[in-house]
Every structure is written in structure tokens, then in C-alpha cells.
Amino acid sequence: MHVGGGHIPAHGPGPYHAPAQAPAREAPANRGDRGGKTKNARPSYRDQTGHPEAPHVHAENDRWVGHDSGPKDSHYHLDSPWDHGHFTGEIGRGHIYRIEGGNRERFWFGGFFFDVAPYDYASCGDWLWRSDDIVIYNDPDHIGWYLAYNVRLGTYVHVEYLGY
């Protein structure tokens, strides 16, 4: 299965549906730590040879690999979701944005500002913060978060909208 290379998923991931016996997850670091330090190592999402370690989307079937922790994953808990309002730009496949600058702590395009979830920092180490194209999708499981999909790499991270 192919990943990245310009493929854009037709839609974001569906809501998580837990299996009958979901595996227990270790307690995460506090989301309030903006320093980027997390107590838990992020797992590898390399599901096939040649696929990235980061969460990614299979081009053949738009399967979102790694979006399977469900709404109770405290890595993505926000005490004040939507603190800066909701993203008012267009969402989904037909709306590609070029990152204009910044880094994982704060990046922007078209006057919209975002930051990457600290837990996802390792998943965007190869993003180009002045030129990568991304598509924003709603996150059906984690309140206050969106998913930024990198068109070049086929990977994605959780992002919080910081305002316009």
C-alpha cells in the first residue's frame, strides 16, 4: 500500500469504535506541558515495509493508521477545548493549504495559526514548515483538535487551532 506522494484522503477518519476487550494504555504526560516533554514513548505506526513510523493514511483505501485510541486518550485532553474558537477555513479534501512558516509549536497559513499536540511532535519531524501542503480534517474523537494531513508524506498529526 502506498503512502503520501500527493494522495489526499477523501475524508477524515471515522469515530473510534472500541473492540470488546480494548488493551489498557499507560497514563500519559499532562497536556499542559507545552515544553514538548512526554513521559511515554510514542509507538511505531509502521504497519508495512516502507511505511512511516508516524500515523499515516493508506492511499489505496484511505485507512487512517494510528487513529485508534478513542476519545478517552488523555494525550489529547484539553482543559479548555476551542479556547481560541473554531477553525473557520475550509476543511477536507478539496482544500489544500501551504504552510507559510513556523514550527511544531506554532505554524500558520493564510493567517490561521495552529500548534501540534506535544504527543505528536515526533511524528512531524520531517515536515517542511515553509512549504509543505496540508489538509485539515475534523477529529471525530478528540474534542478541540483537528488533524493536519501532510500531502507530501501521507502522515498526520493532531493540531489545535490558535486563532486568526
N, C-alpha and C positions, 0 to 999 in steps of 0.2 A: 504494500500500500504506500502510496506517495504522500508526502507531507510538504506543505509550503509551495514555493516556486510560482507564486501568483494566484493559487487557488483561493477563492473566497467562499466560506460556507454559506449555504442558502439560508441558514437560520442558526440561532444560538442553541445551546444545549437545552434539553427539556428538564423539568424539575426532577430532582433525585428521588428515586423510589428505593427504599432500603430493602435488602434481602431479608428473609425470615430471621437469619442469625447474622447480624452485622458485626464485623470484627471491631473490638474495642480500640480506640485511638488514645495515644498518650496525651496528657494535658499539654496544651500549647503555651507559648510565651504570651504575655499580656500585649494586646493590640496597641496599648497606649505608648509602648516603647518605640518612638519614632527614630531611634538610633539604628534600627535595622538589625538588631541582635535578636535572634530567636534561640530558644533552648532546644528545639527539636530540629534535627536534620530533615530536610525535605526528601521524600522518596524519589526514586528514579521513575520516570514515566516512559522510558524506552521500552516499548512493547514489541518492537521488531528491530532487526539489524538495520542500522542506518537511520533510525528514528531518533529524535532528540530526547535528552534526559528530561526536558521540560514538558508540561502539559501541552498537547498539540491536537490538531484536527486531521483526521484521515481524509484525503481529497476524494477518494472513491465513494465514500458513503457519509461524509460529514459527521463522523463519530468524534465526539469531544472526549479524548482520552485524558483522564485525570480530573474530570469534573464529577466526582463521585463521593464527596464527603458529606453532602447533605446540609440542611440549614442549621444544624446544631454544631457545625465545625467552628470552634471558638477562635481559630486562626483568623477568621473573617468577621468576628464580632465587632460591632461599633457601638459605643455607648450612646452616640447621637447620630444615627443614620440621617443622611440628607442634610447635614449641618450647613452645607453651602448651597442647598437647593438641588434640583434635579437637572441633569444634562438636557439642554433644550435643542441640541443639534439633532440631526437625523441619525437613526440607529439602523444597523443591519446591512446586508449585502450590497445594496445599491449606493452606499455612502462611504467612500474611502477618504480618509484624512491623512495628510502627510505631517509627521511630527516635525515641528519647526525648531525645537530646541529643548534644553533642559537635561534631565537625568531621571533616574528611577524615583527620586524623592519629589520631583516636580517637573512635569513636562507639559508642553502646550501645542496646540494647533488652532488656527482660526480664532484666537482669542479665548479659547476654552482651556482651562488648566486642570490637570489630574495628578495624582500620585499613585504609585504602585503599592500594593499591600506588602508590608515588610516581609511577610512569609514567602512572598513570590519573588523577592529580589534576585535570587539565584537563577530564576527562570527567564530573566531578561538581560543577562549579562552580555549577550551578543546583539542586542538591539542597537540600531543606529539612531541616536537621539536628535539628529538634524535632518534625517532623510527617509526613514522607514515609513511605509504606508501601513496604516492600521484601520480596522473596522471596529466600531463599538457595538457590543451586544448587551442586552439586559441579562443580568444574572438572576435566574429564577429562584435560587436558593439562599443567597446571602444578601440580606437587606442592607442597602446603602452602597452596594458595589455594582460595578459594571465589569464586563470582560473586554479587554482590548486584545484583538487578534492581529498578529503581525503577518501581513500578506506575504512578505519575502520568506519568512522562516516557517510559517504554519504553526507557530506557538502562540500561547495566550497567557495573560496574567489578569489578576483582579485589580481593578483601578477604582479609586474614589474620586468623584468629581469635586474640584476645589473652587469652582466658580468661573465667571466670565469676566 
